[in-house]
Amino acid sequence: MRMILIHGINQQGKSADKIKTEWLASLNDVYTKQGLNPLSKLSRIEAAFYGDTLEKLSSAKVKDQAIALGVEETSDDFEDFALIALKEMALRMGATEAQIEAEVAEVVVPQGAGPHKKWLKAIARVIETVSPLHGTLALRVLGQAHAYIRNQNIHDEVNKLVRPLFEDDEPVIIVSHSLGTIVAYSLLREFAKNNRPRQSPLFVTLGSPLGIDSVRKGFAKPRVKPENVLRWVNGADPEDFVALRPELTASTFGPGIENYPDIENGYSDPHSATQYLRDLRIAKVIAEAIA
């Protein structure tokens, strides 16, 4: 039995080794307190790394600057992809419909701008007021998800980096976070389609944007638990706006997904991968799969 770790957004500048070290430290903290050492029973643990490539190639990138300026860089295609999701995120962060409507009335956009540009910019400016840090992260995750799903070249380049971890036929536990849940799901479907389903006793998705309609609809039907995945466990912090829909239900990805939509990651970063891995239930399902 082996395990692979697949990271999400904002990991540029890191490495596979750094991600592996950070994630395993969280799991081992939990196991040490319980007097357990299940990870030692794995033949190997590997981490994917595509953060630098995605950052370099992705469209609609958002730098550490005012969120409204980032919106100016978006394409019409991105606006169509992100508008509804971004509004839901804004409302979850504490914005109101009235704030958004008032901002729309004030926003001026250049002639010829895309049909949704005014609304997208207005929502982004409201988010900037309510939560600048979260607003930047919201645009980044949607921008990178859009790039991966809608741009075949970016999709192929990211998958080229992660696919080798799926090539081995040894059964594998897959632990994924954020955008990494989309990448992992994509590759599991790819291998199944090519009649090479991956034998996986456990597929873990944490802080996943798979439930966002525009993301989910980026995958052709049927959108179900991948073939040969025995157990799919999905976890989300209710305050993690990237996991816009904390539960992956039968109506979205078919039956058989176990959801933990009440994970508590703390106030400072509800989307933190390392905090998700400190949840006792998540650590327990990984230990069970190893056993």
N, C-alpha and C positions, 0 to 999 in steps of 0.2 A: 504494500500500500504506500502511495506517495501523496503529496499535497502540493497544489500550486496556489499562489496568491496573486490576485489581479487588482491592481490599484485603479483609482479613479482620477478625478481632475486635480489640477494644481500640483502635480508632482514633478514638474520640470525642474531640472537642476539636481535631482536625486539620482538614485541608481537602484538596480534590483537588490543589491546587497543591503543598502540602507533601508529599503522598504521591508525586506525580510527581517532585518534586525529589529525594527520598530514594531512590526506586527507580532513577531514571536515573543518579544518582551512582554507585551500585554497578555498574551495567552499564558505564558509561563508564570506570570504574577498570580493569575487565577489558580493555575494548577498547583503551584508551590504551596499556596494557602490551604489547599485540600490534601496535600501530601501525595500528589499524583505527578506522573511524568509520561503522559501518553505520547507526546511528540517523539520521544526516543524510539518508539516502535515503528515509525515510518522509515521507509527505505531512503527517502530524501524529501526535502522541501525546497521548492524553487519559487522565485518571484518573477513575474513579468515586469518589463519596464519599457514603456512607450511614451513617457511623459514629454521628453524633449522633442520627439518627432511630432506628436500631436500639437504641441505649442507652436512649433515652427510652421506647420501646414494649415492649422485650423483657421477657418474664416470667422468673422465676427469676434475677433479676439478683444478682450477687455483688459487694458493695462490698469495699474494702480493709479487711477485718476478718477475724476468726477464721472459718475456713471452715465450722465447725460452725454458726455463727450463720446463715451464708448458706443452709445446708440447710433451716433452719426455714421459709424463705420459699418453698420449692418446692411445686408442686402434685402431686396424685396422678398426673396425666398425665405430668408431667416425670419423676417417679420411675420410671415404667414405661419411658419413653424412654431414660433415662440410666443405669439401674442396672448393666446388664451392661458397658456401655462404661466407666463409672467404675471398676468393679472391675478391668477389664483395664488401665486406666491406672495404677491403684494398684500392681498387680503389676509393671508396667514401671518404675515409679519406685523399686522396691526393697522394697515392702511384702510381707508374707507372708500366706498363708491363715490361719496361726495368729494373727497379729496382728488380722486382721479378725474372726475368730471370737471372740477374747477381747474385743474392743471391743463386738461385738454383745451379749455377755452383760452388759455394763455399761450399755449405752445404755437410757435410759428415754425414752419418747415419750408424748405426751398420748393419752388414750383417744379413739378415733375417728380417729386419724391414718391415713393411707393405708397399704395393705398392705406397701409397700416402705420406708416411712419409716425404720424402725429400721435396716435394712441400709444404706440410703443414708447416713444420718447416721453410722453406725459406720465405713463406708468413708471418708467425708469426714474424720472425726476421725483415722483412721490416716494418711491423706494429709497432714493438717495436721502430724502428727508427723514424717513422713518428709520432706516437702517442701512447706512452707507456700506458697511462691510458685507452684509448679507446681500445687498443689491448687486455688488460687484461679483460675488460668488454666483448669484442666480444667473446673471448674464453669461458668466464664464461657462457654467455647466450646460446651459442651453446652447451656447455657441459651440462648445466642443461636441456635444451630443449631435447637434445639427450637422457639423462638419463630418462626423463619423458616419452618420446615417445617410446623409444626402450626397456626399461627395465620394464617388467610387474610388478615386485615387487615394484619398485619406483613409478610407475604410480598408483598402488593400494594404497600404503601408503599415497601418497599426496591426492588422491581422498577421502580416508577415513577421512582425516582431513577437507576437504572442503565440501564434500557431505551433511553433516547435515544442512548446510545453504540452500541447495536446497530442502530439504525434505518438508518444509511447503508449503501448497497449496495456501497460500495468494499470490496475484500478487506481483512480485518483479522486481525492477530495478537493473540491474547488471552492476557494473562499474569495469572494469578490466584493468590491466596494464601489459605490457611486457609478461613474461611467464604466468602470470595470465590469459591472454586472451586465451592461449592454454588450460589451466585447465578449464576455464569457458566453452569454446566451447566443450571440451570433455564431461563435465558433462551434458550440455544441450542436446547433442546428446544421451548420455546414457539414460537420463530420457525419451526422445522421443521414443527411441528404445524399452523401457520397457512400452510403452503406458502410460506414466505419464509425458506428456510434461509440461514444466513450463510456466505458464502464465506470460509473461514478456512484459510490454509496451515498455521497452527500454533495449537494450544490448549495452554497450559502450566498445569499445576496443581502448586502447591508447598505442602508442609505440609498436605495436604488431609485433611479428615475424611470424605471421600466413602466411604472403605472401612469406616467404622463401620456395623455392620449396621442400627442404628436409623435412621441417616441415609440409607443406601442404599435401604432399604425405604420411605423417604418418597417415592420416585419410582416411578411406575407402570412396569410392564414395557412394552416392552423397555428395559432399561438398557444402552445401548450407546453407542459413539462417535457423537456427533451428526452428522447428515447435513451434508455439505459441509465437514466438518473433515478436512483431508488428513492432518494429523499431530497426535497427542495425546501429549505428553511429560509424565510425572508424576515429580516429584522429592521425596524425603523424607530427612531426617536420621534415622538409626536411633534417636536419643535424643529425637526429636520425638514426644511422646506424643499430640499432637493428631492427627498422622498415624498413628492407632492401627494401621492396616494399611498399611505403607509402600508396598506394591505394589498397583496396581489391575489385577487379573488378568482373564483371559478369563471366569472363572467369576463375576466380580462386575460387570464393565462391558463384557464382550464382547472380541473380539480386536482387535489393532491398537494397543494402548497401549504406548508405550515407557516403561520404568520405570528411574529412577536412585534406588534405595533406600539408597544409601550416601553421600549428601552429608554433608560434615562442616562443621557450622555453629559449632563451638566449644562449650565447656561452659556458658557463661553464659546463652545463649538459643538452644537448638536450633531453636526455632520462628521465628526472625527472618526476615522477608521479605527484608530487604536482604542478609543473609548468603546466603540461597538464590541471590540474583541474582549473587553473586560467584563462584558455582561455574562453573568454566570450561566445563563441558559444557552447562549451562543457557544461558550467554551464547552459546555456539557455535551451539546449535540456533536461537536467536533470530536470530543473524546469517545463518544459512543460509536461514531463511525469508524474510528481507528480500532476500537476493540472488536 
